[in-house]
Amino acid sequence: MKQILTLFSGHFVGKLILFLIHVWLGYSMDGNAYGRFAYLLGIGAIFLQPLFDHGSDMIWTRKVSLLNAFPLKQLFSIKSKIFLGSLILLLIGFHVLELSFMDISSCLIYYYLLSWQTSLFAFFRGDKRPQHEGYCIVLTRSLALGMLFLQNQYGELTVHAVFWTFSAMVVAGIVYCLVVGRFYQRTTKQVSVGEVLTESRHLFANQLLWAAYGKIDILIVANWIGELEVGYYHLSIKIIEAAFLLPNTLLIIIYPTTVGYFNTKNNWIDKFNKYLKAISLTSAAVFILSVLALLVLRHQNLITLPIEDNVLLFALFLLPMLIPLAINKYLSDCFIGLQIQNRILNISVISLLINLTLNLVLVTFYGIFGIILSKIISELIMTLLFLLSLNQYKKNSAFT
């Protein structure tokens, strides 16, 4: 239990540090440069991260847990092949996107290294040492914050320079994992590369869809509105993510019960309703407190904020999304516990198509506020789809 709490605490503190990094970068970098940085982060999250992770982290965790050994050679084989294939994406991106080769290549290297760290974290989880993931996240992100501060003092915060600093942060994490984990001392040949890729294909598709659903708005803002506004919008999203930390912590705490209990108990409906009420009330309370805080910050005259006023305004309009966002995360966990996770993929596809359509239509009339409106509507529709699907399951289930 102590190890799990350390893992969760590490993620919580790490996300706070990352939020501070983005706020500070938004304040310190040129507005267009930060917008370009946010644009590349969106591209990487949609196309590069799912490709490099290939949905296999849960598979690595299971393999390590079953074999009590580490398929390090197989991991290296997969990562090497995927990296060679990604060079094609680099060439395509350089010709299609109006960005410099240095910016694109530094983004690609960062996401590739990040995938290595994520897979090594999966090794720690499979070896029942998840606390090291928490330690590593806090240490490396604190290191990145210090490096960026020094870089701003003695150099220049260009887009590729920031990505190289992020890459150095991840390299430090990889070194930590290899030194502390000693994965090279217990390797195994009992894992097939083809088997891993086959088992992870559905997870890869789901990861790709969720990434596209969550980040497609960044790409639309960049291409339809402009780089400066991308930076403002990206920072407002980071504020929402910071506000979501409290509901997400509650979701993490109840996750083992959600997945395990719902899979084994017949009377799961009562516990489901109890948890749903708790998640709804928590997210509603966070929403109200966040609205009050943002209103005070926008109208105060005592503090000079390192954030543009537009960022707070966009965040204020995005805040209603907190409630359906928390409910949808809880419902997706319930679907995993009930072993109907295939429905998550179907709902994700429908929600992505609705979100994309609304974005393209509303952005032409309302700009960023159209993007915000489409995001909130899409989350509400996803909630409705989850509830309808769950109601259908309850009617067809032998439990009821």
N, C-alpha and C positions, 0 to 999 in steps of 0.2 A: 504493500500500500504506500509506503514511504517513497519507493522508487517512482510509482505512478504520479504521486503528488509533486515530486521534483520535476518530472517531465512536463506536467501541466503548468507548473509555476514558471518553468523555463520558457515555454511557449508564450505564456501571458506577458512576462517581462520582456521577452524578445520582440513581441509585437508592439509593445509600448516604445521600445528603443527604435524600432523601425519606423514607427509613426513620427517620433522626434526627428529622425534622420530626414524623412521626407519633408516635414515642415521646415527644417533648417535649410535643406537644399532649395526648397521653393522660395525661401527668403534670400538666400545667398547667390543663387545662380541667376543669370539673365533669364527673363521671363520666357522668351522663345526657346532658349536652350533647355530649360526645365520642361517645357511642353514637348520638345523633341525627345527628351529622356523618357517622359511618361508615355509617349507614343510608342517608343521602342519596347518599353516594358509591356505594353499591351500586346504588341506583335509577338514578343517572346512568350508571354503567358498563353496565347492562343495556339501558336504554331510550334514553337521550339520546346517548351516545357513538356507538353504531352508526348511529343516525339522522343525526346531524350529519356523521359521517365518510362515511356511505353507501358504505363499502367501496371508495372510488375512489382512495385514495392511490397504490396501485400503478399505476393507470391514469394519474394525473397524472404520475408519474415517467416512464412510458413515452412519453407525449405530448411532454413536455419534451425527453427524450432524442432522439426522432425528429425533432422540428421545430426544435430548438435555439432555442426561443422559449417564452414563458410565457403560458398561457391565463388570465390574471389576471381578465379581464372575465367569462369563463365561470364561473370559480370564484366570483366575487362574485354572479353570477346564481343559481347553485345554492344557495349559502349563504343568500342573502336569502330565497328561496322556502321553504327548509327551516325557517328561523327563524320565518317567519310561521306555518307549520304547527305548529311546536312550541308556539306560544302556546296552542293548543287543549289540548295536554298539560299546560300550566301550569294552566289552568282546571280540568281534570279532576283533576289532582293535588291542587289546593287543596281540592276538595270531597271527594275520596275519602280522602286521607291526613290523618291528624290532626297536621299540621304547619303552622307559620305561613307566611303568604304570603311573607315576607321570606326565610325559609330556602329555600323551594322556588324562588323566582325567582333568588336568588343562585346556587343550584346550577345552574340552567338556563343562566344567563349564563356561568358558569365553563366548562361543557362545550361551549357554543357557541364561545367564544373558543378553547378548546383544540383544537377541530376546525380552526379557521383556522390555528393554529400547525402542526398536524400536516400539513396540506395544503401549507403553505409549506416545511416540511421535505422533502416529496416533490419540490418544485421544485428544492431544493438537490441532492437525490440524482440527479434527472434531468439536472441541469446539471453533474454530476460534481464537486460541491463539498460532499460529505457532512460534511466536518470541521466546517463551521459549525453543523450540527445538534448536534454534541457540545459545541462552545463555548457555544452558546445554552442548552442544558440545564443545564450546570454554573453558568453565570452567573445565570440566572433563578432557579434553585432556591436558590442561595446568597443571592440577594436576598430571596427569600421567607422564608428562615430568619431573616434579620436583621429584616425587617419584622414578623414574628410576635413576635419577642423584644421589639421596641419597643412593639408593640401590647399585649403582656402587662404591660409596665412602666407604660405611661401610659394604658391603656384597659382593655377587657374582651374576653376571647376567647369571644365568642358564636359560634354556628354560622354565622350569615350574615356576621359580621365576618371569620371565617376564610375563607369562600368568596370574599369580596370581595378579600382579600389574595391568594388563589390566582389570582383573575382578574387582579389587577394584575401578578402574576408572568407570566402568559401574555401580557398586553398588552405587557410589556417584551420578551418573546420575539418577538412579531409585529413590533414596531418594529425589533428587531435584524434580523429576516429581510428586511424591506422596505428598510432602510437599506443593509445589507451586500449583499443579493442584487440590488438594483436591478432587480427583476422588471418594473417598469413601463416600463423602457427597451426591452425586447424582447418586446412582446406579439404575439399571433397571433390571427387570426380563423379559422384552419383547424381548429378543434376545435368540434364540435357538443355542446351540453349534453345533448341526448337520447342521443347516442352514448355519452357518458361514463356516463350513468345506466344505459344498457342493458348496457354492458360490465362494469359493476361490480355488477350485481344478485346474481350468485352469491357474490362476495366479501362483499357486504353480509349475505347470509343466513348465511354462514359466521362472520362477525364477530359477528353477533347471537347465534348458537348458542353460540359460545365464551364470550361475555360472560355469557350466562345460565348456562352450565355452571359458570363460575368464581365467580359472585357470587350465585347464587340462595340459597345458604346464609345470607348476610347478611340477606336479606329474611325468611327463615324464622325466624332467631334473633330478629329485631326483633319479628315479629308473634306468635311463639309463646312467647318467653321474656321479653324485656324490653330496654330501651335500654341499661342499664348493662352487661349481658352482651354486647350487640352490640359495645360498645367494647372489652371484654376480648378477645372472639373476633377482632375486626378487628386488634388489635395482635399477637395470636398469629400470624395469617396474615402480617402484615408481617415477623415474625421468620423465618417459613418462606421468604418471598420473599428476604430477605437471605441466608439460607443457600443458596438456589438460585442466587445470583449466580455462584458458581464453576462448577457444571455448565453454567449457561447461557452463560458466557463460552466454555467449550470448544465448546458447540454453535454459537455464533456463528462461532468460528474455522474450524470444519470445514464450515459451511453452504455456502460456494461450491463446495467439492468435492462435498458431498452432492448438491446440486442439479445441478451441471454434469456431474460424472463419471458419476453413475448414469444420466444421460440419454443419454450417448454411448458408454459402454463395455459390452462384452458380459460381462466378468468382474467385474461389480459386486458379486457375492455375497461374495467374499473381503474386499473393502474394507468392505462392510456389516457383516460379522461382527466385523472388527477395531475399527471405530468403536463398534459396539454394546457390545463388551466394555469399551472405554475409558470410555464414558459410564456404564455400569453400575458399574464400579469407582470412578470419581470420585464419583458420587452416593452410593455406599455409604460411602466414606471420609468425605465431608462429613456424612452422617447420623450416623456413629459419633462424630465429633469434636463435632458439634452436641449430641448427647445428653449427652456428657460435660460439655460447657460448661454446658448448662442445669442438669444435676444439681448441678454445683459452685455455680452462681449461686443455686439454690434453697436450698442448705443452708449457704451461707457466712454468716458473721456480721461480716465485716470491712468490707463495702461496703453502703451504703444504696442500693438500686436504685430508679430512678424508674419502676418498673413494678410493678403489682400481682402478687402471687404467683400468682393465677389465670391471668394471661397466660402466665407461664412454664410452668404446668402444662398448659394447652391446647396450647401450642407443642410441648411434649414429646410429647404424644400425636399431634400432627399430623406430626411429623418423618418417620415411616415413608413418608409420601406422597412424599418427595423422590425416591426411586428410581424408582417408576413414572412420576412427573411428568417426570423427565429423559428416560426411555426414550420416553414418548409424544411429547414434543417432537421428539426425534430421528427417530422413525418417521414423524411427519407431514412432516418435511423430506424424508425419503426418498421418500415418496409424491409429493411435488411434483417431485422429481428424476426419478422414474419416470413422471411424467405420468399419475398415477392419483389426482389430488387430489380427484376427485369422491367417492372412497371416504371421504375425511376427513369430508366433510359427512354421509354416511350414519352413520359411526361416532359422530360428534358428536351426532346426533339420538338414537341409541340410548342413548348414555352419559348424555345430559341427562335422558331419561325415567327411566332407572334411578336416577340421582342424585336426581331430584325425588321419586320414589316412596319410595326409602329414607329420604330426609330426613323426609318427612311421617309415615312409620311410626315411625322410630326416635326422633324428637324427642319424641314423646309418652311414651316409656318412659325414655329416658336423657338428655333435655335436650341440652345442647351436646355432650356426649360421643357422643350418637347422631348429631349432625350430623358430628362428626369421623369417626366410624366409617363413615358413608355416603360421605363424601368419599374415604376411603382405598379402600373397596370399589369405588367408581365408577372410580377411577384404575386399579385392578388389572384391572377388567373392560375398560376401554378398551385397556389394554396387550394383553390377550388377544385382543380384536377386531382390533387392528392386526396382530398376529402371524398370526392366522388368515387375514385378508385378504391379507397379504403372502405367506403360504404358498400360498394359492390362485392368486395372481398368478404365483408362480414355476412352478407346475405348468402353467399355461396359457400362459406366456411362451415365445416362440420362442428366447429367450436360453438357456433351460435345456434 
